[in-house]
């Protein structure tokens, strides 16, 4: 019997945790579902990743409103994927003035935002509850190249593009005075890394740039908040191991002239023992293997995923 496509069979609602990390920073996590971050400054609030729909964003907004009535002025997109960005319109009703993204993220929204939205909704319908509340694509109102510094009153917040990895536009949010980092999907923990349009060769270098910040607490894209320096290092090492093992397997498959199905079998030999038990592994692996095989074959700019391409790839890899 064929496995259900992607995460269509994942219907179990996850337990949400809202964790205070420092005087100003909070993590919104949910057992392997996409995380968001919150920074409460002296005069306003900043959100890192919006949730997938305005309807789903209401839970995060309610948790913020339980501790502050300050306006939510800034929304930062860690990257372009629909599950991270389509809830943005909910925050405009709370006072949001800017949606901030890197140049790379803006370009990816232009190039493949519509296709990605349709693709992700098909892959993981549970994460798009209240889909009817989405007004369309989320477009940045403020685009930066490498670094942007905000002051929420006296609190300094740095928004950084340190390199490519999960996508070409990855953005992190850093509170230097409190050593708290929001990494988006550049870092995962106890969850698979989705690599469907990753830059796998560059990803480990970008992780080392993150390591160089010296974070003592880190909110990954998926998985629990990492609340000690030791846990931060563990998360960085875990992610580096995942993407390195994946690309090495892709290169080995290409060198052996295997087809995609052969590449999947070879990759499972290396990946399953280490990562087979983590959140969304079976969902991600077919997309990950396809991208690693492409990159190892010389396809530097990831091919666009569409709902149709998703299904064709998934069906081709089933036993």
QUIBELSUL-V885109 format. One record per helix or strand of 3 or more residues. SS is the DSSP state (alpha for helix, beta for strand). FROM is the first residue (numbers start at 1). TO is the last residue. If there is no record, write none. Layout:
SS/FROM/TO
SS/FROM/TO
//
This chain:
beta/17/20
beta/25/30
beta/33/40
beta/45/48
alpha/54/65
beta/72/76
alpha/82/85
alpha/89/92
beta/98/102
alpha/103/123
alpha/125/128
alpha/131/133
beta/142/144
beta/147/152
beta/155/160
beta/172/175
beta/180/184
alpha/200/211
beta/217/220
alpha/229/255
alpha/260/275
alpha/281/296
alpha/307/317
//
